[in-house]
Amino acid sequence: MKRILSIAVAVLLLGGLVFTLFIRQKSGEETLCRHLVVVIRDSADRPFLHEREIVSMLKNARLYPAGKPVNRINTDTIEKIIAKNQLVATVNAYKTSSGNVKIEITQKNPVLRVFDSRGSYYVDDLGRVMPADYRYATRLPVASGKIEKSFATTGLFRFALFLQKHKFWNHQIEQIYVHSEKEVELVPRVGNCRILLGSLDDVEEKMAHLQLFYEQAIPKIGWEKYETINLKYKNQIVCTKK
């Protein structure tokens, strides 16, 4: 009798557990996502992306979460879709305890704008190409001429980082022009002379010599005396008068 009673109790307990799990599962299925919250970092400084664009991407992919059962929302898939956007650096999507889905996005940070025969694009601070955006008006060095994308994302990218980190040159260099054989010419913001760098080999050394020339020679002779300043030759500055 006691054995039968024990078995009956065990069956009842197991049944109760199964029922509870079933109710919880049904409850989870019926819990709907209340809102989608999109946070775009640094949007004041870099207004590339807007919330409406993220919403549109998710709706087109049938992944818009608001109104869907929470346990059927795949945040990994949402991240993969958003990461395809060339303006996105990182994306993190997750469900909150309040029944929302939150998406946090960081945007790419451009350091150089490139104009070539096919159009215009940016190169970001990790050497990745990103599309040009008319809404972004921050001053960046502009590179034009005979530029292959592979050179833009390697040599020119590293040079742009150098300019950005160097206070003097960040304010002084306005444009970079690339001739054939990757010969580089700089256009300064002040003065009308052309600065011929040649290749970007030993570029930091060349720019150090040029800075000394700016600091020591230019104050004595003025900005308008020379037509070109040539730094192609190692440890030499060759100037051509107007």
Residue pairs with C-beta under 8 A, 6 or more apart in sequence:
28 69
28 70
28 71
29 69
29 71
29 72
30 69
31 69
31 70
31 71
31 99
32 67
32 68
32 69
32 70
32 99
33 65
33 66
33 67
33 68
33 69
33 70
33 73
33 95
33 99
33 100
33 101
34 66
34 98
34 99
34 100
35 66
35 99
35 100
35 101
36 55
36 58
36 64
36 65
36 66
36 100
36 101
36 102
36 103
37 96
37 100
37 101
37 102
37 103
38 51
38 54
38 55
38 102
38 103
38 105
39 102
39 103
39 104
39 105
40 49
40 50
40 51
40 54
40 105
40 107
41 104
41 105
41 106
41 107
42 106
42 107
42 109
43 49
43 50
43 107
45 138
46 107
46 108
46 109
46 110
46 136
46 138
47 133
47 135
47 136
48 87
48 107
48 108
48 130
48 133
48 135
48 136
49 85
49 87
49 88
49 105
49 107
53 85
54 82
54 103
54 105
55 64
57 81
57 82
57 85
58 64
58 65
58 78
58 81
58 82
61 81
63 74
63 77
63 78
63 81
65 73
65 78
65 101
66 101
70 95
70 99
73 95
73 101
75 93
75 94
75 95
75 101
76 93
78 93
78 101
78 103
79 91
79 92
79 93
82 88
82 91
82 93
82 103
82 105
83 91
86 108
86 129
86 130
86 131
87 107
87 108
87 130
87 131
87 133
88 105
88 106
88 107
88 108
89 106
89 107
89 108
89 109
89 124
89 126
90 105
90 106
91 103
91 104
91 105
91 106
92 103
92 104
92 105
93 101
93 102
93 103
93 104
94 101
94 102
95 101
95 102
96 102
108 122
108 124
108 125
108 126
108 128
108 130
109 124
109 125
110 122
110 123
110 124
110 125
110 130
110 136
110 140
111 123
111 124
111 125
111 140
111 141
111 157
111 160
111 161
111 164
112 122
112 123
112 140
112 141
112 142
112 143
112 152
112 156
112 157
112 160
113 120
113 121
113 122
113 132
113 140
113 141
113 142
113 143
114 120
114 121
114 122
114 123
114 142
114 143
114 144
114 147
114 152
114 156
115 142
115 143
115 144
115 147
116 144
116 145
116 146
116 147
116 148
116 149
116 152
119 132
120 132
121 129
121 130
121 131
121 132
122 129
122 130
122 131
122 132
122 133
122 136
122 140
123 129
123 130
123 152
123 153
123 156
123 157
123 160
124 130
125 161
127 153
127 154
127 157
128 153
129 149
129 152
129 153
140 160
141 160
141 163
141 173
141 174
141 175
141 176
142 174
142 175
142 176
143 152
143 156
143 160
143 175
143 176
143 177
143 178
144 175
144 176
144 177
144 178
145 177
145 178
145 179
146 178
146 179
146 180
147 156
147 178
151 178
151 182
155 182
155 200
156 176
156 178
156 200
158 200
159 176
159 184
159 200
159 203
162 169
162 203
162 204
162 207
163 169
163 170
163 173
164 170
166 207
168 211
169 207
169 211
171 189
172 188
172 189
172 190
172 214
173 186
173 187
173 188
173 189
174 187
174 188
174 189
175 186
175 187
176 184
176 185
176 186
176 187
177 184
177 185
177 186
177 187
178 184
178 185
179 185
182 199
182 200
183 196
183 197
183 198
183 199
184 197
184 198
184 199
184 200
185 194
185 195
185 196
185 197
186 194
186 195
186 197
187 194
187 195
188 195
190 223
191 223
191 224
192 223
192 224
193 223
193 226
193 227
193 228
193 229
194 227
194 228
194 229
195 210
195 228
195 229
195 231
196 228
196 229
196 230
196 231
196 232
197 203
197 206
197 231
197 232
198 206
198 230
198 231
198 232
198 233
199 232
202 234
206 231
209 231
209 235
209 237
210 229
210 231
210 237
213 229
213 237
224 242
225 241
225 242
226 239
226 240
226 241
226 242
227 240
227 241
227 242
228 239
228 240
229 237
229 238
229 239
230 237
230 238
230 239
230 240
231 237
232 238
